[in-house]
Amino acid sequence: MPDEPKGGPRGKSGGVRKQPRKVSPRYLENASLHYLKRYSATVGQLKRVLLRKVENSLRFHGGDRAEALGWVDALVEKLIRNGLVNDQAYAETKAHALRASGRSARAIAQKLRMKGVAEDVVADKLAQATAEVSEESAARIWARKKRLGPFRRDPLSRKTHRERDLAALARAGFSFSTAKKIIDGAPE
C-alpha cells in the first residue's frame, strides 16, 4: 500500500503498532503467569486481561472465539485450583491495607467491587478490616494525611476551611456525622 508508512500500521501515538500474538493455551498460560508475577489480581481482573488478549488476537489473526474463551475459562479454573488466584486472600489483603491507610468502608467496598470480588466476600472482608480499624479511626487517619480540620498546619485557618474539610471527608466516603466529629474534634 502506498499510504501505509514504512514499518507497518501506526497506532494512536504515531509509533508502529505491534501485532498481537496468536493465542493458544500455552500463550495464555504464560501471559497469565507473567501478569500474576507482577500484580496481585482477582479472578475478574485476570479474565479481563486474558479476554483482551483473545479479542486482539482474533481481530488480527482470526480464529474460533468459542474455543479461545474455553481456553481462558479452563486456565482460570486451573489457576484457582493451584491457588495462584484467590479472591478471598486478595480482598482480605486489600481491605486491610486500604483501611490502615484511612479509607472509608464505602471506598473499600467500591474498590473491591470494581476488581470483581463477590459481594458476600466484600462484606465479610470489610467487616474484618473494620473490626481492626474503626470508621472513625480511619477518618482520623485520612484527615491527618490530607491535613484537614485539627491537622491543618495553620490552626487559625481551621474555621474558614471547615466546610471544605467536611466536603473532603464526604468525598472520601465518610458519613456526615463521622466527618463532623473529626473536623470539629481535637487532633489527639
LOKOL-303688 format. One line per 10 residues: number of its first residue (from 0); their letters; for each residue x, y, z of N, C-alpha, C, O. Coordinates in nm, 3 decimals. Layout:
N
NUM> A> X/Y/Z/X/Y/Z/X/Y/Z/X/Y/Z  ... $
//
This chain:
188
0> MPDEPKGGPR> 0.084/-0.118/0.000/0.000/0.000/0.000/0.088/0.124/0.000/0.182/0.132/0.079  0.061/0.218/-0.084/0.143/0.338/-0.088/0.120/0.430/0.032/0.211/0.502/0.072  -0.002/0.429/0.091/-0.032/0.518/0.202/0.023/0.469/0.335/0.043/0.549/0.427  0.046/0.338/0.347/0.090/0.283/0.474/0.236/0.320/0.500/0.321/0.300/0.414  0.265/0.372/0.618/0.402/0.412/0.648/0.496/0.293/0.655/0.453/0.180/0.678  0.622/0.319/0.636/0.723/0.215/0.642/0.724/0.156/0.783/0.725/0.231/0.881  0.725/0.024/0.794/0.728/-0.040/0.924/0.592/-0.089/0.971/0.584/-0.147/1.079  0.487/-0.070/0.893/0.356/-0.122/0.932/0.260/-0.013/0.975/0.292/0.106/0.968  0.141/-0.055/1.021/0.038/0.043/1.060/0.080/0.122/1.184/0.155/0.074/1.268  0.029/0.242/1.191/0.062/0.331/1.304/-0.048/0.326/1.408/-0.166/0.310/1.375 $
10> GKSGGVRKQP> -0.008/0.338/1.533/-0.102/0.343/1.643/-0.145/0.486/1.671/-0.109/0.576/1.595  -0.220/0.508/1.779/-0.269/0.642/1.814/-0.155/0.738/1.843/-0.165/0.857/1.812  -0.047/0.687/1.904/0.064/0.776/1.941/0.158/0.802/1.824/0.253/0.879/1.839  0.134/0.742/1.711/0.217/0.767/1.594/0.325/0.662/1.576/0.386/0.654/1.469  0.350/0.580/1.677/0.452/0.475/1.667/0.397/0.356/1.591/0.276/0.344/1.572  0.486/0.269/1.548/0.442/0.150/1.476/0.375/0.056/1.576/0.431/0.025/1.681  0.256/0.012/1.542/0.177/-0.073/1.629/0.228/-0.217/1.618/0.245/-0.270/1.508  0.251/-0.279/1.734/0.299/-0.416/1.738/0.182/-0.510/1.717/0.077/-0.493/1.779  0.199/-0.609/1.630/0.088/-0.701/1.607/0.075/-0.798/1.724/0.176/-0.842/1.779  -0.049/-0.830/1.762/-0.069/-0.920/1.876/-0.027/-1.063/1.842/-0.032/-1.105/1.727 $
20> RKVSPRYLEN> 0.013/-1.135/1.945/0.049/-1.275/1.926/-0.078/-1.357/1.904/-0.185/-1.321/1.953  -0.063/-1.465/1.832/-0.177/-1.555/1.810/-0.199/-1.633/1.940/-0.105/-1.692/1.994  -0.323/-1.634/1.989/-0.349/-1.701/2.116/-0.348/-1.852/2.103/-0.390/-1.908/2.002  -0.299/-1.915/2.207/-0.301/-2.060/2.221/-0.309/-2.086/2.371/-0.284/-1.996/2.451  -0.344/-2.207/2.411/-0.349/-2.234/2.555/-0.215/-2.205/2.624/-0.212/-2.151/2.734  -0.107/-2.240/2.559/0.027/-2.217/2.617/0.055/-2.068/2.631/0.104/-2.023/2.734  0.024/-1.992/2.526/0.047/-1.847/2.531/-0.035/-1.782/2.642/0.015/-1.698/2.716  -0.162/-1.822/2.655/-0.247/-1.764/2.758/-0.195/-1.798/2.898/-0.200/-1.715/2.988  -0.147/-1.920/2.915/-0.093/-1.959/3.046/0.032/-1.877/3.078/0.046/-1.827/3.189  0.121/-1.864/2.982/0.243/-1.784/3.004/0.208/-1.639/3.034/0.267/-1.578/3.123 $
30> ASLHYLKRYS> 0.112/-1.584/2.960/0.073/-1.444/2.981/0.011/-1.426/3.119/0.038/-1.326/3.186  -0.071/-1.521/3.162/-0.135/-1.508/3.294/-0.032/-1.522/3.405/-0.040/-1.450/3.505  0.064/-1.614/3.392/0.168/-1.629/3.494/0.256/-1.504/3.502/0.294/-1.460/3.611  0.286/-1.448/3.388/0.365/-1.325/3.386/0.287/-1.211/3.454/0.345/-1.135/3.532  0.159/-1.201/3.426/0.075/-1.098/3.487/0.067/-1.118/3.638/0.076/-1.022/3.715  0.049/-1.242/3.681/0.035/-1.271/3.824/0.167/-1.253/3.900/0.166/-1.230/4.020  0.279/-1.265/3.829/0.408/-1.237/3.892/0.421/-1.089/3.926/0.481/-1.052/4.026  0.363/-1.007/3.841/0.376/-0.862/3.858/0.267/-0.802/3.944/0.292/-0.706/4.017  0.146/-0.857/3.938/0.032/-0.797/4.007/-0.046/-0.900/4.087/-0.056/-1.016/4.047  -0.100/-0.857/4.199/-0.196/-0.938/4.271/-0.330/-0.913/4.202/-0.367/-0.798/4.180 $
40> ATVGQLKRVL> -0.402/-1.017/4.169/-0.523/-0.998/4.089/-0.636/-1.086/4.136/-0.616/-1.190/4.199  -0.757/-1.042/4.103/-0.876/-1.122/4.128/-0.905/-1.204/4.003/-0.845/-1.183/3.897  -0.997/-1.296/4.016/-1.039/-1.378/3.901/-1.093/-1.286/3.791/-1.062/-1.305/3.673  -1.174/-1.188/3.831/-1.232/-1.096/3.733/-1.127/-1.016/3.659/-1.137/-0.999/3.537  -1.027/-0.966/3.730/-0.921/-0.889/3.665/-0.843/-0.976/3.567/-0.819/-0.935/3.454  -0.805/-1.095/3.611/-0.727/-1.184/3.525/-0.806/-1.220/3.399/-0.751/-1.223/3.289  -0.935/-1.248/3.416/-1.018/-1.279/3.299/-1.024/-1.162/3.202/-1.017/-1.182/3.081  -1.036/-1.039/3.255/-1.039/-0.922/3.167/-0.911/-0.910/3.087/-0.914/-0.879/2.967  -0.797/-0.933/3.152/-0.668/-0.924/3.083/-0.660/-1.030/2.973/-0.621/-1.000/2.860  -0.697/-1.153/3.007/-0.688/-1.261/2.908/-0.788/-1.243/2.794/-0.756/-1.271/2.678 $
50> LRKVENSLRF> -0.908/-1.196/2.826/-1.008/-1.173/2.721/-0.965/-1.062/2.626/-0.992/-1.067/2.506  -0.897/-0.960/2.680/-0.846/-0.853/2.594/-0.740/-0.909/2.497/-0.736/-0.871/2.381  -0.655/-0.999/2.546/-0.555/-1.062/2.460/-0.624/-1.147/2.352/-0.583/-1.145/2.236  -0.727/-1.220/2.392/-0.800/-1.303/2.297/-0.866/-1.217/2.189/-0.855/-1.246/2.070  -0.934/-1.110/2.231/-1.003/-1.023/2.135/-0.905/-0.960/2.037/-0.931/-0.956/1.917  -0.791/-0.911/2.088/-0.691/-0.851/1.999/-0.637/-0.953/1.900/-0.619/-0.923/1.782  -0.613/-1.074/1.947/-0.561/-1.178/1.859/-0.663/-1.217/1.753/-0.629/-1.232/1.636  -0.788/-1.234/1.794/-0.893/-1.273/1.699/-0.916/-1.163/1.595/-0.940/-1.193/1.478  -0.908/-1.038/1.637/-0.926/-0.927/1.544/-0.815/-0.928/1.437/-0.840/-0.899/1.320  -0.696/-0.962/1.478/-0.582/-0.957/1.387/-0.563/-1.088/1.309/-0.544/-1.085/1.187 $
60> HGGDRAEALG> -0.570/-1.203/1.379/-0.540/-1.332/1.317/-0.665/-1.412/1.279/-0.657/-1.504/1.198  -0.779/-1.377/1.337/-0.898/-1.457/1.316/-0.892/-1.582/1.403/-0.797/-1.600/1.479  -0.991/-1.666/1.394/-0.992/-1.788/1.473/-1.129/-1.812/1.535/-1.224/-1.736/1.512  -1.136/-1.918/1.613/-1.261/-1.957/1.676/-1.271/-1.893/1.814/-1.196/-1.929/1.905  -1.364/-1.800/1.829/-1.380/-1.726/1.954/-1.423/-1.818/2.068/-1.371/-1.806/2.180  -1.516/-1.910/2.042/-1.566/-2.000/2.145/-1.454/-2.088/2.200/-1.446/-2.113/2.320  -1.368/-2.135/2.111/-1.256/-2.220/2.153/-1.160/-2.140/2.243/-1.116/-2.191/2.347  -1.129/-2.017/2.204/-1.038/-1.933/2.282/-1.098/-1.901/2.419/-1.026/-1.900/2.519  -1.229/-1.874/2.423/-1.293/-1.846/2.552/-1.293/-1.970/2.642/-1.284/-1.958/2.764  -1.302/-2.086/2.582/-1.292/-2.212/2.657/-1.154/-2.227/2.718/-1.140/-2.273/2.832 $
70> WVDALVEKLI> -1.052/-2.189/2.643/-0.915/-2.195/2.695/-0.900/-2.103/2.817/-0.839/-2.139/2.917  -0.958/-1.982/2.805/-0.950/-1.886/2.916/-1.018/-1.942/3.040/-0.961/-1.937/3.149  -1.140/-1.995/3.024/-1.213/-2.049/3.139/-1.138/-2.166/3.203/-1.128/-2.174/3.326  -1.085/-2.255/3.121/-1.011/-2.371/3.173/-0.885/-2.325/3.247/-0.852/-2.378/3.353  -0.816/-2.227/3.192/-0.695/-2.176/3.254/-0.725/-2.109/3.388/-0.653/-2.131/3.486  -0.830/-2.029/3.392/-0.866/-1.961/3.517/-0.902/-2.065/3.624/-0.862/-2.050/3.739  -0.977/-2.168/3.587/-1.011/-2.274/3.683/-0.885/-2.342/3.735/-0.874/-2.371/3.855  -0.789/-2.368/3.646/-0.663/-2.431/3.686/-0.586/-2.342/3.783/-0.532/-2.391/3.882  -0.582/-2.211/3.756/-0.510/-2.118/3.842/-0.578/-2.107/3.979/-0.510/-2.092/4.081  -0.709/-2.114/3.982/-0.782/-2.111/4.110/-0.751/-2.238/4.189/-0.722/-2.232/4.309 $
80> RNGLVNDQAY> -0.756/-2.355/4.122/-0.725/-2.482/4.188/-0.584/-2.482/4.248/-0.563/-2.533/4.358  -0.490/-2.424/4.175/-0.350/-2.421/4.220/-0.322/-2.309/4.319/-0.210/-2.297/4.369  -0.423/-2.227/4.348/-0.407/-2.123/4.448/-0.334/-1.998/4.400/-0.292/-1.916/4.481  -0.317/-1.984/4.270/-0.248/-1.865/4.218/-0.340/-1.744/4.209/-0.294/-1.630/4.209  -0.470/-1.769/4.202/-0.569/-1.662/4.204/-0.668/-1.695/4.315/-0.729/-1.802/4.316  -0.682/-1.602/4.409/-0.768/-1.627/4.524/-0.835/-1.496/4.562/-0.773/-1.408/4.622  -0.962/-1.483/4.529/-1.035/-1.360/4.558/-1.045/-1.332/4.708/-1.041/-1.217/4.750  -1.059/-1.437/4.788/-1.069/-1.420/4.934/-0.942/-1.355/4.989/-0.949/-1.257/5.064  -0.827/-1.409/4.952/-0.700/-1.356/5.002/-0.675/-1.215/4.949/-0.627/-1.128/5.022  -0.708/-1.193/4.822/-0.690/-1.060/4.762/-0.775/-0.957/4.837/-0.727/-0.850/4.873 $
90> AETKAHALRA> -0.901/-0.991/4.859/-0.994/-0.898/4.925/-0.949/-0.869/5.068/-0.957/-0.755/5.114  -0.903/-0.971/5.137/-0.859/-0.951/5.275/-0.738/-0.858/5.280/-0.736/-0.763/5.359  -0.640/-0.884/5.198/-0.519/-0.801/5.195/-0.552/-0.658/5.156/-0.505/-0.563/5.220  -0.632/-0.643/5.052/-0.665/-0.509/5.002/-0.749/-0.432/5.105/-0.724/-0.314/5.129  -0.846/-0.497/5.165/-0.933/-0.430/5.262/-0.852/-0.383/5.383/-0.871/-0.271/5.431  -0.763/-0.467/5.433/-0.682/-0.428/5.550/-0.587/-0.315/5.515/-0.569/-0.223/5.594  -0.525/-0.322/5.398/-0.431/-0.217/5.358/-0.502/-0.084/5.337/-0.453/0.021/5.380  -0.617/-0.087/5.272/-0.691/0.036/5.247/-0.743/0.095/5.378/-0.742/0.217/5.397  -0.788/0.010/5.468/-0.841/0.058/5.596/-0.729/0.121/5.679/-0.749/0.226/5.740  -0.614/0.058/5.681/-0.500/0.111/5.756/-0.452/0.244/5.700/-0.394/0.325/5.772 $
100> SGRSARAIAQ> -0.477/0.267/5.571/-0.436/0.395/5.510/-0.544/0.501/5.523/-0.529/0.612/5.471  -0.656/0.469/5.593/-0.758/0.568/5.620/-0.873/0.573/5.522/-0.942/0.675/5.514  -0.898/0.466/5.449/-1.009/0.466/5.354/-1.139/0.429/5.426/-1.138/0.352/5.522  -1.248/0.485/5.378/-1.379/0.458/5.437/-1.431/0.322/5.391/-1.381/0.264/5.295  -1.530/0.271/5.463/-1.591/0.143/5.427/-1.651/0.149/5.287/-1.641/0.054/5.210  -1.714/0.262/5.254/-1.772/0.279/5.119/-1.666/0.272/5.011/-1.685/0.205/4.909  -1.554/0.341/5.034/-1.448/0.343/4.933/-1.386/0.205/4.915/-1.356/0.164/4.803  -1.367/0.134/5.025/-1.309/-0.001/5.017/-1.403/-0.095/4.944/-1.360/-0.170/4.856  -1.531/-0.091/4.979/-1.629/-0.178/4.913/-1.636/-0.148/4.763/-1.643/-0.241/4.682  -1.632/-0.022/4.727/-1.638/0.015/4.586/-1.515/-0.036/4.511/-1.527/-0.090/4.401 $
110> KLRMKGVAED> -1.397/-0.019/4.570/-1.274/-0.067/4.506/-1.277/-0.217/4.485/-1.241/-0.265/4.378  -1.320/-0.291/4.585/-1.325/-0.436/4.573/-1.428/-0.481/4.470/-1.403/-0.574/4.393  -1.543/-0.414/4.468/-1.644/-0.448/4.366/-1.591/-0.422/4.225/-1.615/-0.500/4.134  -1.520/-0.312/4.209/-1.464/-0.278/4.077/-1.363/-0.383/4.032/-1.345/-0.405/3.912  -1.296/-0.447/4.127/-1.198/-0.550/4.093/-1.265/-0.685/4.066/-1.197/-0.781/4.028  -1.396/-0.693/4.084/-1.468/-0.815/4.052/-1.484/-0.911/4.168/-1.513/-1.029/4.146  -1.467/-0.864/4.290/-1.483/-0.950/4.407/-1.633/-0.964/4.437/-1.708/-0.867/4.428  -1.675/-1.084/4.472/-1.816/-1.112/4.501/-1.864/-1.031/4.622/-1.787/-1.001/4.713  -1.991/-0.997/4.620/-2.050/-0.909/4.723/-2.039/-0.968/4.864/-2.010/-0.895/4.958  -2.060/-1.098/4.878/-2.050/-1.159/5.011/-1.907/-1.158/5.064/-1.886/-1.142/5.184 $
120> VVADKLAQAT> -1.810/-1.174/4.976/-1.669/-1.168/5.015/-1.633/-1.025/5.056/-1.561/-1.004/5.154  -1.683/-0.927/4.981/-1.659/-0.787/5.014/-1.711/-0.756/5.153/-1.641/-0.695/5.234  -1.834/-0.796/5.181/-1.895/-0.768/5.311/-1.816/-0.834/5.424/-1.793/-0.772/5.528  -1.775/-0.959/5.404/-1.701/-1.032/5.507/-1.565/-0.967/5.535/-1.531/-0.945/5.651  -1.490/-0.938/5.431/-1.355/-0.882/5.450/-1.360/-0.739/5.501/-1.272/-0.695/5.575  -1.463/-0.666/5.463/-1.481/-0.529/5.512/-1.512/-0.531/5.662/-1.464/-0.446/5.737  -1.593/-0.627/5.705/-1.624/-0.640/5.847/-1.498/-0.673/5.928/-1.479/-0.620/6.037  -1.414/-0.759/5.874/-1.288/-0.792/5.941/-1.197/-0.670/5.953/-1.140/-0.645/6.059  -1.185/-0.594/5.845/-1.099/-0.476/5.846/-1.154/-0.370/5.940/-1.077/-0.302/6.007  -1.286/-0.355/5.946/-1.348/-0.256/6.034/-1.334/-0.296/6.180/-1.329/-0.209/6.267 $
130> AEVSEESAAR> -1.328/-0.425/6.208/-1.307/-0.470/6.346/-1.169/-0.426/6.397/-1.152/-0.399/6.516  -1.073/-0.420/6.307/-0.937/-0.379/6.346/-0.922/-0.227/6.353/-0.864/-0.173/6.447  -0.977/-0.158/6.252/-0.968/-0.012/6.246/-1.110/0.041/6.224/-1.171/0.015/6.120  -1.162/0.114/6.322/-1.300/0.163/6.312/-1.311/0.270/6.204/-1.211/0.323/6.155  -1.435/0.301/6.168/-1.461/0.404/6.068/-1.409/0.540/6.117/-1.353/0.617/6.039  -1.428/0.567/6.245/-1.381/0.695/6.300/-1.228/0.703/6.298/-1.172/0.808/6.267  -1.162/0.594/6.330/-1.015/0.592/6.328/-0.964/0.610/6.186/-0.866/0.680/6.162  -1.032/0.547/6.091/-0.993/0.561/5.951/-1.011/0.706/5.905/-0.927/0.760/5.833  -1.120/0.769/5.947/-1.143/0.909/5.911/-1.036/0.999/5.971/-0.991/1.094/5.908  -0.996/0.968/6.093/-0.889/1.045/6.158/-0.757/1.029/6.081/-0.684/1.126/6.061 $
140> IWARKKRLGP> -0.727/0.906/6.039/-0.605/0.880/5.961/-0.609/0.960/5.831/-0.511/1.023/5.792  -0.726/0.956/5.763/-0.741/1.028/5.635/-0.726/1.179/5.656/-0.659/1.246/5.577  -0.788/1.232/5.762/-0.778/1.376/5.790/-0.634/1.416/5.820/-0.589/1.522/5.778  -0.562/1.332/5.892/-0.422/1.361/5.923/-0.337/1.361/5.795/-0.253/1.448/5.775  -0.361/1.261/5.709/-0.285/1.252/5.583/-0.311/1.372/5.493/-0.219/1.423/5.429  -0.435/1.416/5.489/-0.474/1.526/5.400/-0.468/1.662/5.469/-0.501/1.764/5.409  -0.427/1.663/5.596/-0.416/1.787/5.675/-0.548/1.864/5.679/-0.555/1.981/5.643  -0.650/1.794/5.724/-0.783/1.852/5.734/-0.817/1.881/5.880/-0.766/1.814/5.970  -0.903/1.979/5.904/-0.955/2.008/6.037/-0.845/2.031/6.139/-0.762/2.120/6.123  -0.844/1.950/6.246/-0.747/1.971/6.354/-0.602/1.946/6.312/-0.509/1.978/6.387 $
150> FRRDPLSRKT> -0.581/1.890/6.194/-0.446/1.859/6.148/-0.391/1.964/6.051/-0.284/1.944/5.992  -0.462/2.074/6.034/-0.413/2.183/5.949/-0.287/2.242/6.008/-0.270/2.247/6.129  -0.198/2.287/5.920/-0.074/2.349/5.967/-0.102/2.479/6.040/-0.040/2.510/6.142  -0.197/2.554/5.987/-0.232/2.683/6.048/-0.365/2.667/6.122/-0.470/2.663/6.060  -0.361/2.659/6.254/-0.485/2.638/6.330/-0.585/2.751/6.314/-0.705/2.732/6.335  -0.537/2.871/6.277/-0.629/2.984/6.259/-0.717/2.968/6.136/-0.828/3.023/6.132  -0.671/2.894/6.037/-0.750/2.876/5.914/-0.851/2.762/5.927/-0.927/2.735/5.834  -0.852/2.696/6.040/-0.940/2.582/6.061/-1.087/2.617/6.043/-1.160/2.544/5.975  -1.132/2.728/6.101/-1.273/2.767/6.091/-1.311/2.808/5.950/-1.420/2.775/5.903  -1.222/2.878/5.880/-1.254/2.924/5.745/-1.262/2.808/5.645/-1.329/2.818/5.543 $
160> HRERDLAALA> -1.192/2.698/5.675/-1.191/2.584/5.584/-1.278/2.468/5.631/-1.269/2.358/5.576  -1.360/2.490/5.731/-1.441/2.383/5.789/-1.529/2.314/5.686/-1.529/2.191/5.677  -1.603/2.392/5.608/-1.694/2.333/5.508/-1.616/2.254/5.403/-1.658/2.145/5.363  -1.506/2.308/5.360/-1.422/2.240/5.261/-1.369/2.107/5.317/-1.365/2.006/5.246  -1.329/2.108/5.444/-1.277/1.986/5.506/-1.387/1.880/5.523/-1.363/1.761/5.502  -1.507/1.926/5.561/-1.619/1.833/5.571/-1.649/1.770/5.435/-1.674/1.650/5.425  -1.644/1.852/5.331/-1.671/1.802/5.195/-1.563/1.702/5.152/-1.593/1.603/5.085  -1.439/1.728/5.190/-1.330/1.637/5.154/-1.350/1.500/5.218/-1.329/1.397/5.154  -1.391/1.498/5.343/-1.417/1.370/5.410/-1.540/1.301/5.351/-1.544/1.179/5.340  -1.639/1.380/5.312/-1.758/1.322/5.249/-1.720/1.258/5.115/-1.767/1.148/5.083 $
170> RAGFSFSTAK> -1.637/1.326/5.037/-1.593/1.270/4.908/-1.511/1.142/4.929/-1.509/1.054/4.843  -1.444/1.133/5.042/-1.366/1.012/5.074/-1.457/0.898/5.119/-1.410/0.785/5.138  -1.587/0.925/5.136/-1.683/0.819/5.167/-1.728/0.811/5.312/-1.799/0.718/5.350  -1.687/0.907/5.393/-1.726/0.904/5.534/-1.861/0.974/5.551/-1.895/1.065/5.476  -1.937/0.931/5.652/-2.069/0.990/5.678/-2.050/1.131/5.733/-1.942/1.167/5.779  -2.157/1.210/5.728/-2.150/1.348/5.776/-2.120/1.351/5.925/-2.041/1.434/5.971  -2.183/1.262/6.000/-2.161/1.263/6.146/-2.016/1.230/6.180/-1.958/1.290/6.270  -1.958/1.134/6.110/-1.817/1.099/6.134/-1.727/1.214/6.093/-1.633/1.249/6.165  -1.755/1.273/5.977/-1.674/1.385/5.929/-1.680/1.502/6.026/-1.578/1.564/6.058  -1.800/1.533/6.074/-1.819/1.644/6.167/-1.742/1.619/6.297/-1.680/1.710/6.352 $
180> KIIDGAPE> -1.748/1.497/6.346/-1.679/1.461/6.469/-1.527/1.479/6.456/-1.461/1.528/6.548  -1.473/1.441/6.342/-1.328/1.452/6.320/-1.287/1.596/6.297/-1.191/1.642/6.358  -1.358/1.668/6.211/-1.321/1.806/6.175/-1.336/1.899/6.296/-1.254/1.988/6.315  -1.439/1.879/6.376/-1.462/1.966/6.492/-1.388/1.919/6.617/-1.388/1.989/6.718  -1.326/1.801/6.610/-1.259/1.745/6.727/-1.117/1.796/6.745/-1.068/1.882/6.671  -1.053/1.741/6.847/-0.913/1.776/6.878/-0.820/1.684/6.800/-0.860/1.574/6.761  -0.695/1.728/6.777/-0.601/1.646/6.699/-0.559/1.516/6.767/-0.517/1.424/6.697  -0.569/1.506/6.895/-0.528/1.389/6.975/-0.385/1.359/6.955/-0.333/1.264/7.014 $
//
